[in-house]
């Protein structure tokens, strides 16, 4: 390994932490918490000691990965950035894609959290606000969806809040770890089911 690899470019501590988390998150999602700090350092292109200067220990890093994965703000911003000039169905498809990516990421990282717990990386005290944090995240994402759907209230047969809950439900169920790849709905299928159900027009006659 070259000297440049060993000696990471100096970054402010918070920037270094963010860079490490961004680099190791895909690795952890793919292989779980059994990944070593040496392998994490390799993925981040830094020396192993740099990880321990940014994070107290592996446990701290793992729990920070979970916290970042659950952070609703990137999802809220992505939903807010959906082009309002797009047709209604296209806006829904983009929202479904954003939600599906979030739930898939959470599902993968949730496995890291469970593995870390069972392999002895148990924190001395579980996060006291975990349930409240999750509720706040759901509320923030629901709020962004409702704002999007409010623009198309005249196209909805139910209240925007109920439509937002339906879209979240379809997207999250589609990312469930027990759902096989063959069973997963495409974004277009999610939108079609949300707007038109599963029956043909003739079925209602």
N, C-alpha and C positions, 0 to 999 in steps of 0.2 A: 504494500500500500504506500502511495507516495506521500511525501512530507506535506504537500498541500492538503491532502485528504485528512491528515492527522490534525493540521492546524486550521480550524475553521475560521473564516473571516469574522472579525469582530462585529457583533450586532448588539444593539440594546437588548437587555435580558428578555423583555416582553416579546420583541421581534424574534429572538432566538427560540423562545418557547413556541411561538406560533409556527415558525418554520419546521421545528421538530414534529409538532403535532400533525401538521399537514403531510409531512413525509411518512410518518409511521402509521397514520390512521388506515390507509389502504392495506398495509401489511397486517395490521391487527385484525381488520375486518376479514381478511382472507384466511389467516392462520390461527387467530385467537391469541390469548394472553400467554401462551407457552413460548411465544417469540422472545428471544433473549435481548438484553439491552445492546449486546454487540451487533445483533442483526438489525436492531432499530437504528443504531448508529450508521451501519452500512447503508441502509435505505435513505438516511438523511444526509449521507456524504460527510459525516463528521467523525471525530474520535469519540469513543465510548465515554470518556471522561467529561466531554461537553454535555452529555445528557444529564450527568449527575451535578453539573454546575447549574443547569437550568431547572432540574427537578430534584427534589430531595432523594427520591428512590423510585423504583419501578412502580410501586403501588401508587404513588402520587401521580406519575405520568399516566397510568391506566385510568385513574379516576378523572383526570383532566380530559383525556380523550373522550370518555363517556359524557362529561359535561358539555364539551364542545359539540359533540354529535347531537345532543338534545337541544342545544341553543336554537330557539325558534327564529331569531332575528334574520339569518340569511334566507330562510324560507319566506318570511313575511316580506322582505325586500324584493325577493324574486316575484312573488305574487303581485305586489304593488307595481312592478315594472312591466307587467303584461301589457302589450300594446292595445289601447282602447279602440283603435281603429280597426282591429281585426274583427271578423264575423264572430258572433256569439259562440258558435261551436268551436271555432279555433281558439278562442280565449279559454273555454272550458278544457280543451285538449291540453293547452299549455299548463293550466292549473293542475290538471290530473298528472301530467308528467312531473311537475315540481313536487307534488305530494308523494308520488310513487318513489321518487328518488330519495326523499327524506325518510319515508318509512322503511325502504330497503336498507338505508344506511343505519337507521336505528336498530333494525333487526339484526344486522351484522354485528354492530357494536354491543348490543345487549348480550350477545354470546360472549364477548370479551369480559363484560362485567360479571357474568355468571361464572366463567372459568376462573377469573381472578379470585372470586370469593371462595370457590371450592379448592383452589390450589394454594390457599394460604395467604393471599394478598389482601386479607380482610382488613378494612380500616378499623382503627380503634373505636370509632363511633360512626354508625351510619349517618348519612346526611339528614339532619333533622327536618329540612325543608324539601325533601325529595318529592313527596306527594304534592305539596303546594307548587313546587317548581314545574312539575308536569302539568298541573292544572293551568298554571299561568301560560305555559307554552301552547297548550291546546286552545286556550282562550285567544291568544294573540294570533294564531294561525286562522282560527275560525273568524276572527274579526276581519282579517285581510280577505278571506273568501267572501264574507258577507258584503264587504265593500265592492268587490268585483261583481257579485250577483245583483246588488242593488241597482246597478246601471242597466240591468236587463229585467227589471221587475215585471214589465209588461209581457215578458216571455215565460214567466214562471206561474205554475198552477198552485204553488205553495209559497210560504214566506221564505225570503232569502236565507234566513238562519236555518230553516229546515233543509233547504236545498244544499247549503254548505255542509250540514251534518251528513247528508246522503253522499255527497262527493267525497268527504273525508272517509266515510265508512267503506265505500267501494275501493278507494285507493289503498287504505290500510289493510283491508282483507286480502287484497291482491298481492301484498308484500309479505303475507304470513309465511313463516319458514316452512310450514307443512304443505304449502301450495307448490305443486311441482311446476317446473318451467312450462310444461305442456298445458297446464291449466291456467296459467297467468293470462289475464286479459291484456289486450293492447290498450293504449291510451284511447284510440278511436272507439274501441268496444266499450270502455268505461263511459265515454260520453254518450254513445248511442243508448246504452242501458239506462243511464241517468235521464236522458231526454225522452226516450220512447219505450222503455221497458224491454221485456224479452218476447212479447207477443207480436205477431204480424198484424197489420191493420185489419186483415180479414177475421182475425180471431175474436175481435170485439163485436162483430156483427151478429 
